[in-house]
């Protein structure tokens, strides 16, 4: 069978499957993997709030954790992930709190992780996450609430009172958490102040009502902060233990956790990525939609743009988040994705949401020229710095729409593109790659994924007609495995998602990379024959080094790669 015949078979199969996955409103919702971390913190929080009221949800989550435990007593972030410190510790803590911790898990904590006492556990968690306390402190707080950590002084304090200051000042305050974790800063800090008294406790207590008003303002309509079970659960367990079980924020968090429990008894890391996977799906197969379907979907995406300043990050109106649910927050990658999707669906015909979206991206751009995820200027912690894949995505979105923008907006757009392009070129590694922020490879020694970074940036910039150095292409070629596929770096096990991303990029250099592309298609076709083409592959990262898989990544990446070759 020829490479072209294999490509056609793969393309037809993936396209038919993805088209069938659309919702009635035309969007795609996808399905995030169930998460041991989300499940552990959710059942712990519900048991702290009201163990009797939420007994059914707690029981389901408990059984799911026990059923998905690995033989040695550990858990990974997702069921497809290898054993992970965070997932194992949080599951151990939840099960210990409920009196159901397996002996194998106790042994794993003691022998494999080497934590034989409280001091080793605390130091191990803090060392794992480094200077970013966004996740390490809430983890240790949960351990303290379960009695696993008895000395609260070992846990770094969260200055919750800083949250009452104007939002615009946050970037200058050197906060110990990233921009999207202010709710955790408030809830954890209030509990710490009430459990760990100092001479300042009385003054800080006076600021609690103000901080709670800020927290109330930040909470979305459905109760779920960022649509994320971990953040929502951490906030609610700390409020409940601080004597605020009946506070409206706590009760709304509990409702969210109850409503987002899955039939399998688990919680995902986030409710869904409907906005993001819809943008990916549009770029992959909008050509297969009718004119009416394209218009309806474009209207839906336009309607999902934010219409006012967002209370969570203070971002102005005009951006898009990863889902159309109320807990979503506008960010750089999803705003660019929505703009690219609209360009495809509307055949480049300008609408007001496009101009607002472009201005939103320009306002997000950091001083260094790159694009961060959520907030401009939050550069001290890793998940708030400029990141190359998001920057390149913004370059593509702006380049596609530049000539259709109002004349007065075009110079601002071009200036932003030039600054981003210069930053991209400056941050390329010696090998010709970039390390993305929100996507990794759990099989890589350092968990990094320069293949994803290089492939994504090549595709975005080549599509935008911006010349690329051949070093990036050469890096991808050097990473192809003997089986024809790609992992996240040289010598890392091949994956469907990353092979598709690499093929998408190399298809811009068909004449030079024909043999590599042929071998890549052969690899994908073997996965198709073996029934593993659509097997979930954890590639996404969330919060601080939490892995997840999303079922639509295989389909969207695959279709785009196979179509790109045409």
DOGUTI-661625 format. One record per residue (C-alpha): residue number from 1; residue in one letter; y, x, z. Coordinates in steps of 0.05 Angstrom, whole numbers, plus 32768, in hexadecimal, padded with zeros to 4 digits. Last residue first. Example, Ala and Ser with C-alpha at 12.3 -4.5 7.8 and 13.67 -1.06 7.14 Angstrom:
[atom 2 "s" [7FEB 8111 808F]],
[atom 1 "a" [7FA6 80F6 809C]],
***
This chain:
[atom 566 "x" [8167 7FD6 800C]],
[atom 565 "x" [815A 8008 8043]],
[atom 564 "x" [818A 7FE4 8071]],
[atom 563 "x" [815F 7FA6 806C]],
[atom 562 "x" [8124 7FC9 808D]],
[atom 561 "x" [8150 7FE8 80C3]],
[atom 560 "x" [8175 7FA7 80D2]],
[atom 559 "x" [8134 7F80 80D5]],
[atom 558 "x" [8114 7FB2 8106]],
[atom 557 "x" [8150 7FB7 8134]],
[atom 556 "x" [8155 7F6B 8138]],
[atom 555 "x" [810B 7F5E 8143]],
[atom 554 "x" [80FB 7F95 8174]],
[atom 553 "x" [813A 7F88 819C]],
[atom 552 "x" [812B 7F3E 81A1]],
[atom 551 "x" [80F9 7F44 81DA]],
[atom 550 "x" [8129 7F65 820A]],
[atom 549 "x" [810E 7F9B 8238]],
[atom 548 "x" [812C 7FB1 827A]],
[atom 547 "x" [8138 7FF1 82A0]],
[atom 546 "x" [8165 7FFB 82DD]],
[atom 545 "x" [818B 803D 82DE]],
[atom 544 "x" [81CA 8026 8302]],
[atom 543 "x" [81E2 7FE2 82EB]],
[atom 542 "x" [81B6 7FD2 82AF]],
[atom 541 "x" [8191 8000 827F]],
[atom 540 "x" [8170 7FE8 823F]],
[atom 539 "x" [8135 800A 821D]],
[atom 538 "x" [80F8 7FE9 823A]],
[atom 537 "x" [80C9 7FDD 81FF]],
[atom 536 "x" [80AB 7F98 81F4]],
[atom 535 "x" [8072 7F93 81C3]],
[atom 534 "x" [808C 7F77 8181]],
[atom 533 "x" [8069 7FA9 8153]],
[atom 532 "x" [802C 7FAE 8180]],
[atom 531 "x" [7FFA 7F85 8159]],
[atom 530 "x" [7FD3 7FC1 813E]],
[atom 529 "x" [7FE4 7FB0 80F6]],
[atom 528 "x" [802E 7FA9 8107]],
[atom 527 "x" [802E 7FE9 812F]],
[atom 526 "x" [8010 800C 80F3]],
[atom 525 "x" [8047 7FEE 80C8]],
[atom 524 "x" [807C 800B 80F6]],
[atom 523 "x" [805E 8051 80F1]],
[atom 522 "x" [8059 804B 80A5]],
[atom 521 "x" [80A2 8036 80A2]],
[atom 520 "x" [80B5 8074 80C9]],
[atom 519 "x" [808B 80A1 809B]],
[atom 518 "x" [80AE 8084 805E]],
[atom 517 "x" [80F2 808D 807F]],
[atom 516 "x" [80E4 80D6 808E]],
[atom 515 "x" [80CE 80E1 8046]],
[atom 514 "x" [810B 80BE 8029]],
[atom 513 "x" [813D 80E4 8055]],
[atom 512 "x" [816B 8107 8023]],
[atom 511 "x" [816D 80D1 7FEE]],
[atom 510 "x" [8171 8099 8022]],
[atom 509 "x" [81AA 80B5 804B]],
[atom 508 "x" [81C7 8074 8067]],
[atom 507 "x" [817E 805F 8070]],
[atom 506 "x" [817C 8096 80A5]],
[atom 505 "x" [81A4 806C 80D6]],
[atom 504 "x" [817A 802C 80D0]],
[atom 503 "x" [813B 8056 80D1]],
[atom 502 "x" [8150 8075 8113]],
[atom 501 "x" [815E 8031 8132]],
[atom 500 "x" [811B 8016 8119]],
[atom 499 "x" [80F6 8051 8136]],
[atom 498 "x" [811B 8047 8177]],
[atom 497 "x" [8107 7FFE 817D]],
[atom 496 "x" [80BF 800A 8167]],
[atom 495 "x" [80B3 8043 8198]],
[atom 494 "x" [8099 8089 8190]],
[atom 493 "x" [8088 80B4 81CD]],
[atom 492 "x" [80BB 80EA 81DE]],
[atom 491 "x" [80B3 812E 81BC]],
[atom 490 "x" [80FB 8133 81A6]],
[atom 489 "x" [8126 80FC 81C4]],
[atom 488 "x" [8126 80B0 81CF]],
[atom 487 "x" [80E6 80A6 81A9]],
[atom 486 "x" [80DE 80A5 815E]],
[atom 485 "x" [80A6 8092 812F]],
[atom 484 "x" [8081 80B6 80F6]],
[atom 483 "x" [8042 80C5 811E]],
[atom 482 "x" [8055 810F 8120]],
[atom 481 "x" [8095 80FD 8144]],
[atom 480 "x" [80DA 80F9 8124]],
[atom 479 "x" [810D 811D 8151]],
[atom 478 "x" [8122 8152 811F]],
[atom 477 "x" [8134 811D 80EC]],
[atom 476 "x" [8162 80FC 811F]],
[atom 475 "x" [8185 813D 812E]],
[atom 474 "x" [818E 814C 80E4]],
[atom 473 "x" [81B1 8109 80DB]],
[atom 472 "x" [81E0 8119 8114]],
[atom 471 "x" [81ED 815F 80FB]],
[atom 470 "x" [81FF 8144 80B6]],
[atom 469 "x" [8245 8135 80D1]],
[atom 468 "x" [8259 80ED 80C4]],
[atom 467 "x" [828D 80D2 8094]],
[atom 466 "x" [82AB 808F 80A8]],
[atom 465 "x" [829A 8058 8077]],
[atom 464 "x" [8294 8023 80AF]],
[atom 463 "x" [824A 801B 809F]],
[atom 462 "x" [8244 8067 80A6]],
[atom 461 "x" [8267 8063 80E9]],
[atom 460 "x" [823C 802C 8106]],
[atom 459 "x" [81FA 8046 80EB]],
[atom 458 "x" [8206 808F 80FE]],
[atom 457 "x" [821E 807A 8143]],
[atom 456 "x" [81E1 804F 8150]],
[atom 455 "x" [81B0 8084 8138]],
[atom 454 "x" [81D0 80BC 8160]],
[atom 453 "x" [81D3 8094 81A1]],
[atom 452 "x" [818E 8076 819A]],
[atom 451 "x" [8171 80BB 818C]],
[atom 450 "x" [819A 80D7 81C6]],
[atom 449 "x" [8172 80AC 81F7]],
[atom 448 "x" [8174 80C6 823E]],
[atom 447 "x" [813E 80B9 8273]],
[atom 446 "x" [8142 8103 8288]],
[atom 445 "x" [80F8 810F 827D]],
[atom 444 "x" [80F6 80DC 8245]],
[atom 443 "x" [80C3 80A3 824C]],
[atom 442 "x" [80F7 8073 8269]],
[atom 441 "x" [8120 8079 822A]],
[atom 440 "x" [816A 8067 8233]],
[atom 439 "x" [819D 8033 821E]],
[atom 438 "x" [81DC 801F 8245]],
[atom 437 "x" [8203 8060 8244]],
[atom 436 "x" [81F1 807F 8201]],
[atom 435 "x" [81E6 80CA 81FB]],
[atom 434 "x" [8202 80E7 81BA]],
[atom 433 "x" [81E2 8114 8186]],
[atom 432 "x" [81EE 814E 8157]],
[atom 431 "x" [81C7 8184 817D]],
[atom 430 "x" [8207 81A4 8197]],
[atom 429 "x" [8219 8160 81B5]],
[atom 428 "x" [824C 8131 8196]],
[atom 427 "x" [8286 8122 81C5]],
[atom 426 "x" [82BE 813D 8199]],
[atom 425 "x" [82A7 8117 815B]],
[atom 424 "x" [82A5 80D5 8181]],
[atom 423 "x" [82E9 80E2 81A1]],
[atom 422 "x" [8309 80EF 815D]],
[atom 421 "x" [82EB 80B0 8142]],
[atom 420 "x" [8304 8088 817D]],
[atom 419 "x" [834B 80A2 8175]],
[atom 418 "x" [834B 8094 812A]],
[atom 417 "x" [8330 804D 8134]],
[atom 416 "x" [8366 803E 8168]],
[atom 415 "x" [839C 8056 8139]],
[atom 414 "x" [837F 802C 8101]],
[atom 413 "x" [837F 7FED 812D]],
[atom 412 "x" [83C6 7FF8 8145]],
[atom 411 "x" [83DC 8002 80FC]],
[atom 410 "x" [83B9 7FC1 80E6]],
[atom 409 "x" [83D6 7F93 811A]],
[atom 408 "x" [841B 7F89 80F9]],
[atom 407 "x" [83FA 7F7A 80B7]],
[atom 406 "x" [83CF 7F41 80D3]],
[atom 405 "x" [8386 7F56 80D1]],
[atom 404 "x" [835A 7F4F 8093]],
[atom 403 "x" [835F 7F99 8080]],
[atom 402 "x" [8348 7FB0 80C5]],
[atom 401 "x" [830D 7F7F 80CE]],
[atom 400 "x" [82D2 7FAA 80BB]],
[atom 399 "x" [82F2 7FEA 80D6]],
[atom 398 "x" [8302 7FCA 8118]],
[atom 397 "x" [82BA 7FB3 8124]],
[atom 396 "x" [829C 7FF5 810C]],
[atom 395 "x" [82CA 801F 8138]],
[atom 394 "x" [82BB 7FF1 8173]],
[atom 393 "x" [8271 7FFE 8169]],
[atom 392 "x" [827E 8049 8167]],
[atom 391 "x" [82A1 8046 81AA]],
[atom 390 "x" [8269 801C 81C9]],
[atom 389 "x" [8236 8050 81B0]],
[atom 388 "x" [8260 808B 81C9]],
[atom 387 "x" [826F 8076 8211]],
[atom 386 "x" [82B2 807A 8234]],
[atom 385 "x" [82A8 807A 827F]],
[atom 384 "x" [829B 803E 82AC]],
[atom 383 "x" [8250 8044 82B6]],
[atom 382 "x" [8254 808D 82C8]],
[atom 381 "x" [8286 8089 8302]],
[atom 380 "x" [82CB 80A9 8301]],
[atom 379 "x" [82E5 808B 82C0]],
[atom 378 "x" [82FE 8046 82D1]],
[atom 377 "x" [833A 804C 82A3]],
[atom 376 "x" [832E 8010 8276]],
[atom 375 "x" [82FD 7FDE 8290]],
[atom 374 "x" [82BB 7FBF 8278]],
[atom 373 "x" [8292 7FED 824C]],
[atom 372 "x" [82BC 802A 823D]],
[atom 371 "x" [82D7 803B 81F8]],
[atom 370 "x" [82EC 8081 81E5]],
[atom 369 "x" [8331 809C 81D4]],
[atom 368 "x" [8339 80C8 8213]],
[atom 367 "x" [836D 8097 822D]],
[atom 366 "x" [8339 8060 822E]],
[atom 365 "x" [8337 8026 81FC]],
[atom 364 "x" [8333 7FE2 821D]],
[atom 363 "x" [8377 7FCA 8203]],
[atom 362 "x" [8362 7FDC 81BC]],
[atom 361 "x" [8321 7FB5 81C6]],
[atom 360 "x" [8347 7F77 81DC]],
[atom 359 "x" [8378 7F7E 81A2]],
[atom 358 "x" [833D 7F7D 8172]],
[atom 357 "x" [8320 7F3F 8195]],
[atom 356 "x" [8363 7F1A 8192]],
[atom 355 "x" [8368 7F29 8148]],
[atom 354 "x" [8321 7F11 813C]],
[atom 353 "x" [832A 7ED2 8166]],
[atom 352 "x" [8363 7EBE 8138]],
[atom 351 "x" [8336 7EB8 80FB]],
[atom 350 "x" [8333 7EE7 80BF]],
[atom 349 "x" [8301 7EDD 8086]],
[atom 348 "x" [82D3 7F19 8083]],
[atom 347 "x" [8297 7EF4 8067]],
[atom 346 "x" [829B 7EC4 80A2]],
[atom 345 "x" [8255 7ED0 80BC]],
[atom 344 "x" [8255 7F1B 80B0]],
[atom 343 "x" [829B 7F28 80CB]],
[atom 342 "x" [828B 7EF9 8105]],
[atom 341 "x" [824E 7F23 8117]],
[atom 340 "x" [8276 7F63 8115]],
[atom 339 "x" [82AA 7F44 8143]],
[atom 338 "x" [8274 7F2A 8173]],
[atom 337 "x" [8254 7F6F 8177]],
[atom 336 "x" [8296 7F91 8184]],
[atom 335 "x" [82A4 7F61 81BD]],
[atom 334 "x" [825D 7F6A 81D6]],
[atom 333 "x" [8263 7FB6 81D8]],
[atom 332 "x" [82A8 7FB9 81F8]],
[atom 331 "x" [829E 7F87 8230]],
[atom 330 "x" [82B0 7F40 8244]],
[atom 329 "x" [828F 7F28 8284]],
[atom 328 "x" [8256 7EF5 8287]],
[atom 327 "x" [824C 7ECB 82C5]],
[atom 326 "x" [825F 7E8B 82A2]],
[atom 325 "x" [8228 7E8D 826E]],
[atom 324 "x" [8238 7E9D 8225]],
[atom 323 "x" [8214 7EDF 822A]],
[atom 322 "x" [8223 7F29 8220]],
[atom 321 "x" [826E 7F20 8227]],
[atom 320 "x" [82A5 7F17 81F4]],
[atom 319 "x" [82EE 7F2D 81F4]],
[atom 318 "x" [832F 7F09 81E4]],
[atom 317 "x" [8350 7EFA 8226]],
[atom 316 "x" [8366 7F34 8252]],
[atom 315 "x" [8336 7F5B 827F]],
[atom 314 "x" [8344 7F52 82CA]],
[atom 313 "x" [82FD 7F69 82D8]],
[atom 312 "x" [82E0 7F2C 82FB]],
[atom 311 "x" [8318 7EF9 82F3]],
[atom 310 "x" [8318 7EFE 82A6]],
[atom 309 "x" [835D 7EF3 8288]],
[atom 308 "x" [835A 7EB5 825D]],
[atom 307 "x" [8338 7E9B 821E]],
[atom 306 "x" [82F9 7EC5 821E]],
[atom 305 "x" [82D4 7EC3 81DC]],
[atom 304 "x" [8297 7E94 81DD]],
[atom 303 "x" [82B8 7E61 81AF]],
[atom 302 "x" [82BD 7E93 8177]],
[atom 301 "x" [8273 7EA1 817D]],
[atom 300 "x" [8264 7E56 8178]],
[atom 299 "x" [8292 7E4D 813D]],
[atom 298 "x" [8270 7E88 811A]],
[atom 297 "x" [822D 7E68 8127]],
[atom 296 "x" [8243 7E26 8109]],
[atom 295 "x" [8262 7E49 80CD]],
[atom 294 "x" [8223 7E72 80C0]],
[atom 293 "x" [81F6 7E35 80C6]],
[atom 292 "x" [8221 7E0E 8096]],
[atom 291 "x" [8220 7E47 8063]],
[atom 290 "x" [81D5 7E4D 806A]],
[atom 289 "x" [81B5 7E85 8092]],
[atom 288 "x" [818A 7EBB 8074]],
[atom 287 "x" [81C4 7EEA 8067]],
[atom 286 "x" [81D3 7EE6 80B2]],
[atom 285 "x" [8193 7F0F 80BA]],
[atom 284 "x" [819D 7F51 80DF]],
[atom 283 "x" [81E7 7F51 80EE]],
[atom 282 "x" [81E1 7F0A 8108]],
[atom 281 "x" [81A5 7F1C 8132]],
[atom 280 "x" [81C9 7F55 8155]],
[atom 279 "x" [8204 7F28 8164]],
[atom 278 "x" [81D5 7EF2 817E]],
[atom 277 "x" [81B2 7F27 81A8]],
[atom 276 "x" [81F3 7F3A 81CA]],
[atom 275 "x" [820D 7EF3 81D7]],
[atom 274 "x" [81CA 7EDA 81F0]],
[atom 273 "x" [81BD 7F15 821F]],
[atom 272 "x" [8199 7EEB 8254]],
[atom 271 "x" [8197 7EDA 829E]],
[atom 270 "x" [819B 7F23 82B5]],
[atom 269 "x" [8169 7F53 82D4]],
[atom 268 "x" [8134 7F1C 82CC]],
[atom 267 "x" [8119 7EF5 8307]],
[atom 266 "x" [80D0 7EE9 8317]],
[atom 265 "x" [80A0 7EB0 8329]],
[atom 264 "x" [8081 7EAB 82E3]],
[atom 263 "x" [80A6 7E6A 82D8]],
[atom 262 "x" [80E8 7E8E 82DF]],
[atom 261 "x" [8119 7E8B 8319]],
[atom 260 "x" [815F 7E84 82FC]],
[atom 259 "x" [8170 7E42 831E]],
[atom 258 "x" [815C 7E57 8364]],
[atom 257 "x" [8182 7E99 835E]],
[atom 256 "x" [81C0 7E74 8346]],
[atom 255 "x" [81BC 7E41 837E]],
[atom 254 "x" [81B6 7E79 83B1]],
[atom 253 "x" [81F4 7E9C 8395]],
[atom 252 "x" [821A 7E5A 8399]],
[atom 251 "x" [8206 7E53 83E2]],
[atom 250 "x" [821E 7E99 83F3]],
[atom 249 "x" [8260 7E90 83CF]],
[atom 248 "x" [826C 7E4D 83F0]],
[atom 247 "x" [8263 7E6C 8436]],
[atom 246 "x" [8229 7E4C 845A]],
[atom 245 "x" [8202 7E8C 8467]],
[atom 244 "x" [8242 7EB1 847B]],
[atom 243 "x" [822C 7ED2 84BC]],
[atom 242 "x" [822D 7F19 84A0]],
[atom 241 "x" [81E2 7F14 8492]],
[atom 240 "x" [81F0 7EDB 8461]],
[atom 239 "x" [8229 7F01 8440]],
[atom 238 "x" [81FD 7F3E 8437]],
[atom 237 "x" [81C2 7F17 841B]],
[atom 236 "x" [81F1 7EF1 83EC]],
[atom 235 "x" [8213 7F2E 83CE]],
[atom 234 "x" [81D2 7F54 83C4]],
[atom 233 "x" [81B2 7F17 83A4]],
[atom 232 "x" [81EA 7F0C 8372]],
[atom 231 "x" [81EB 7F56 835F]],
[atom 230 "x" [81A0 7F58 8355]],
[atom 229 "x" [819B 7F13 8333]],
[atom 228 "x" [81CD 7F23 82FD]],
[atom 227 "x" [81F4 7EED 82D7]],
[atom 226 "x" [822F 7F1E 82E1]],
[atom 225 "x" [8236 7EFF 8327]],
[atom 224 "x" [820C 7EC0 8327]],
[atom 223 "x" [822B 7E83 8347]],
[atom 222 "x" [8229 7E55 830A]],
[atom 221 "x" [8275 7E4F 8308]],
[atom 220 "x" [8282 7E99 830D]],
[atom 219 "x" [8291 7EBE 834E]],
[atom 218 "x" [82CE 7EEB 8349]],
[atom 217 "x" [82FE 7EB9 8369]],
[atom 216 "x" [82CE 7EAF 83A3]],
[atom 215 "x" [82C9 7EFA 83AE]],
[atom 214 "x" [8315 7F00 83AF]],
[atom 213 "x" [8318 7EC8 83E2]],
[atom 212 "x" [82E3 7EEC 840A]],
[atom 211 "x" [830D 7F2B 840A]],
[atom 210 "x" [8349 7F04 8425]],
[atom 209 "x" [831E 7EE5 845C]],
[atom 208 "x" [8301 7F2A 846E]],
[atom 207 "x" [8345 7F4C 8475]],
[atom 206 "x" [834C 7F3F 84C0]],
[atom 205 "x" [8306 7F5C 84C8]],
[atom 204 "x" [8321 7F9E 84AE]],
[atom 203 "x" [8354 7FA1 84E6]],
[atom 202 "x" [831F 7F91 851A]],
[atom 201 "x" [82ED 7FC3 84FD]],
[atom 200 "x" [831E 7FFD 84FE]],
[atom 199 "x" [8307 8019 8541]],
[atom 198 "x" [82C0 8017 8526]],
[atom 197 "x" [8289 7FE3 8525]],
[atom 196 "x" [824D 7FEA 84F8]],
[atom 195 "x" [822D 7FA5 84F0]],
[atom 194 "x" [826B 7F7B 84E2]],
[atom 193 "x" [828D 7FB0 84B7]],
[atom 192 "x" [824D 7FBE 8492]],
[atom 191 "x" [8245 7F74 8482]],
[atom 190 "x" [828C 7F6F 8467]],
[atom 189 "x" [8282 7FAF 843D]],
[atom 188 "x" [8242 7F96 841E]],
[atom 187 "x" [8262 7F55 8409]],
[atom 186 "x" [82A3 7F73 83EE]],
[atom 185 "x" [8287 7FB0 83CA]],
[atom 184 "x" [824E 7F86 83AF]],
[atom 183 "x" [8280 7F55 8390]],
[atom 182 "x" [82A8 7F91 8374]],
[atom 181 "x" [826B 7FA9 834D]],
[atom 180 "x" [8284 7FA0 8305]],
[atom 179 "x" [82B7 7FD9 8308]],
[atom 178 "x" [8288 800E 8322]],
[atom 177 "x" [827F 801C 836C]],
[atom 176 "x" [8299 8051 839C]],
[atom 175 "x" [82E2 803F 838E]],
[atom 174 "x" [8310 8078 837B]],
[atom 173 "x" [834E 804C 8386]],
[atom 172 "x" [8373 8058 8344]],
[atom 171 "x" [8348 802C 8317]],
[atom 170 "x" [834B 7FF4 834B]],
[atom 169 "x" [8397 7FEE 8347]],
[atom 168 "x" [8397 7FB9 8310]],
[atom 167 "x" [836D 7F8C 833B]],
[atom 166 "x" [83A5 7F85 836E]],
[atom 165 "x" [838C 7F97 83B4]],
[atom 164 "x" [835D 7F68 83D9]],
[atom 163 "x" [8321 7F8F 83BF]],
[atom 162 "x" [8336 7FCC 83E7]],
[atom 161 "x" [8322 7FA8 8426]],
[atom 160 "x" [82D9 7FAE 8413]],
[atom 159 "x" [82D9 7FF8 8421]],
[atom 158 "x" [828D 8003 8419]],
[atom 157 "x" [826F 8031 844E]],
[atom 156 "x" [823A 8065 843F]],
[atom 155 "x" [81F7 8054 8460]],
[atom 154 "x" [81DF 8085 8495]],
[atom 153 "x" [820B 8062 84C9]],
[atom 152 "x" [81DF 8024 84C3]],
[atom 151 "x" [81A8 8048 84E9]],
[atom 150 "x" [816B 801A 84E7]],
[atom 149 "x" [8154 8021 849F]],
[atom 148 "x" [8112 7FFD 8492]],
[atom 147 "x" [812A 7FC3 84BE]],
[atom 146 "x" [812B 7F92 8484]],
[atom 145 "x" [8177 7F8B 8488]],
[atom 144 "x" [817C 7FD7 8487]],
[atom 143 "x" [8151 7FDC 8449]],
[atom 142 "x" [817D 7FA8 8428]],
[atom 141 "x" [81BA 7FD1 843B]],
[atom 140 "x" [8199 800F 841F]],
[atom 139 "x" [8190 7FED 83DB]],
[atom 138 "x" [81D8 7FD3 83DE]],
[atom 137 "x" [81F0 801B 83EC]],
[atom 136 "x" [81C8 803B 83B3]],
[atom 135 "x" [81DD 8009 837E]],
[atom 134 "x" [8228 8013 8374]],
[atom 133 "x" [8229 8054 839D]],
[atom 132 "x" [8235 8080 8360]],
[atom 131 "x" [8239 80C8 837A]],
[atom 130 "x" [81EF 80D5 8370]],
[atom 129 "x" [81BF 809B 8362]],
[atom 128 "x" [817E 80BE 8373]],
[atom 127 "x" [819E 80E9 83AA]],
[atom 126 "x" [81B6 80AC 83D0]],
[atom 125 "x" [8171 808C 83CC]],
[atom 124 "x" [814D 80CB 83E3]],
[atom 123 "x" [817E 80D8 841B]],
[atom 122 "x" [8173 8093 8437]],
[atom 121 "x" [8127 8097 8431]],
[atom 120 "x" [8123 80DD 844E]],
[atom 119 "x" [814D 80CA 848A]],
[atom 118 "x" [8123 808C 8497]],
[atom 117 "x" [80E1 80B0 849A]],
[atom 116 "x" [80A5 80C3 8471]],
[atom 115 "x" [80C7 80BE 842D]],
[atom 114 "x" [809F 80EB 8400]],
[atom 113 "x" [80A5 80BE 83C3]],
[atom 112 "x" [805B 80C6 83B4]],
[atom 111 "x" [8042 80CC 83FC]],
[atom 110 "x" [806B 809E 8428]],
[atom 109 "x" [8085 806B 83F7]],
[atom 108 "x" [8043 806A 83D2]],
[atom 107 "x" [801C 8063 8414]],
[atom 106 "x" [8046 8027 8428]],
[atom 105 "x" [803B 800A 83E3]],
[atom 104 "x" [7FF0 8013 83E8]],
[atom 103 "x" [7FF0 7FF1 842C]],
[atom 102 "x" [800C 7FB2 840C]],
[atom 101 "x" [804C 7F94 8428]],
[atom 100 "x" [8043 7F4A 843A]],
[atom 99 "x" [806C 7F3F 8479]],
[atom 98 "x" [80A7 7F1E 8456]],
[atom 97 "x" [80D7 7F56 8467]],
[atom 96 "x" [80A2 7F89 8454]],
[atom 95 "x" [8099 7F65 8411]],
[atom 94 "x" [80E4 7F68 8403]],
[atom 93 "x" [80EA 7FB1 8418]],
[atom 92 "x" [80AD 7FC7 83F1]],
[atom 91 "x" [80C7 7FA3 83B3]],
[atom 90 "x" [810B 7FC6 83BD]],
[atom 89 "x" [80EA 800A 83C6]],
[atom 88 "x" [80BC 8002 838A]],
[atom 87 "x" [80F1 7FE9 835A]],
[atom 86 "x" [8121 8020 836F]],
[atom 85 "x" [80EE 8059 836D]],
[atom 84 "x" [80D0 8047 832A]],
[atom 83 "x" [8088 8043 8314]],
[atom 82 "x" [8082 803F 82C8]],
[atom 81 "x" [80A3 8006 82A2]],
[atom 80 "x" [8081 7FCE 827A]],
[atom 79 "x" [8080 7F9F 82B6]],
[atom 78 "x" [80CB 7FAB 82BC]],
[atom 77 "x" [80F0 7FD6 82EE]],
[atom 76 "x" [80AE 7FF7 8300]],
[atom 75 "x" [8085 7FE7 833E]],
[atom 74 "x" [805A 800F 836E]],
[atom 73 "x" [801A 8005 8397]],
[atom 72 "x" [7FED 8038 8375]],
[atom 71 "x" [7FCC 8002 834B]],
[atom 70 "x" [800E 7FE7 8331]],
[atom 69 "x" [802C 7FA9 8350]],
[atom 68 "x" [8034 7F6F 831F]],
[atom 67 "x" [800B 7F3B 8346]],
[atom 66 "x" [802A 7F4E 8389]],
[atom 65 "x" [8070 7F48 836D]],
[atom 64 "x" [8061 7F06 834B]],
[atom 63 "x" [8042 7EEA 838A]],
[atom 62 "x" [8080 7EFA 83B3]],
[atom 61 "x" [80AD 7EDD 837D]],
[atom 60 "x" [8087 7E9B 837E]],
[atom 59 "x" [8087 7E98 83C9]],
[atom 58 "x" [80D1 7EA6 83CF]],
[atom 57 "x" [80E1 7E6F 839D]],
[atom 56 "x" [80B6 7E3D 83C3]],
[atom 55 "x" [80D0 7E51 8407]],
[atom 54 "x" [8119 7E49 83F3]],
[atom 53 "x" [812D 7E15 8427]],
[atom 52 "x" [80FF 7E34 845C]],
[atom 51 "x" [8115 7E7C 8453]],
[atom 50 "x" [815F 7E6A 8455]],
[atom 49 "x" [8194 7E9F 8444]],
[atom 48 "x" [816B 7EDB 8459]],
[atom 47 "x" [812C 7EC3 8434]],
[atom 46 "x" [8156 7EB4 83F6]],
[atom 45 "x" [8173 7EFA 83F7]],
[atom 44 "x" [812F 7F1B 83FE]],
[atom 43 "x" [8111 7EEF 83C7]],
[atom 42 "x" [814A 7F03 8399]],
[atom 41 "x" [814A 7F4D 83AA]],
[atom 40 "x" [80FF 7F54 839A]],
[atom 39 "x" [8101 7F2A 835B]],
[atom 38 "x" [813D 7F4D 833D]],
[atom 37 "x" [811E 7F92 834A]],
[atom 36 "x" [80D9 7F7D 8332]],
[atom 35 "x" [80F8 7F65 82F1]],
[atom 34 "x" [80E1 7F32 82BE]],
[atom 33 "x" [80F1 7F4B 8278]],
[atom 32 "x" [812C 7F2D 8253]],
[atom 31 "x" [811F 7EF6 8221]],
[atom 30 "x" [8148 7EE8 81E4]],
[atom 29 "x" [8180 7EB6 81E1]],
[atom 28 "x" [8190 7EAF 8197]],
[atom 27 "x" [81CA 7E83 8182]],
[atom 26 "x" [81C9 7E4A 8150]],
[atom 25 "x" [81D9 7E13 8183]],
[atom 24 "x" [8191 7DFA 817F]],
[atom 23 "x" [8178 7E3E 8194]],
[atom 22 "x" [815E 7E71 8162]],
[atom 21 "x" [811A 7E90 816C]],
[atom 20 "x" [80FC 7E76 812A]],
[atom 19 "x" [812B 7EA2 8101]],
[atom 18 "x" [8113 7EDF 8127]],
[atom 17 "x" [80CA 7ED2 8116]],
[atom 16 "x" [80D6 7EC7 80CC]],
[atom 15 "x" [8101 7F05 80C8]],
[atom 14 "x" [80CF 7F31 80EC]],
[atom 13 "x" [8096 7F1C 80BE]],
[atom 12 "x" [80BE 7F20 807D]],
[atom 11 "x" [80DA 7F64 808E]],
[atom 10 "x" [8097 7F82 80A2]],
[atom 9 "x" [8075 7F69 8063]],
[atom 8 "x" [80AF 7F81 8037]],
[atom 7 "x" [80B0 7FC6 8057]],
[atom 6 "x" [8065 7FCE 804E]],
[atom 5 "x" [806B 7FBD 8005]],
[atom 4 "x" [80A5 7FEE 7FFD]],
[atom 3 "x" [807D 8025 8020]],
[atom 2 "x" [8045 801B 7FEE]],
[atom 1 "x" [8000 8000 8000]],
***
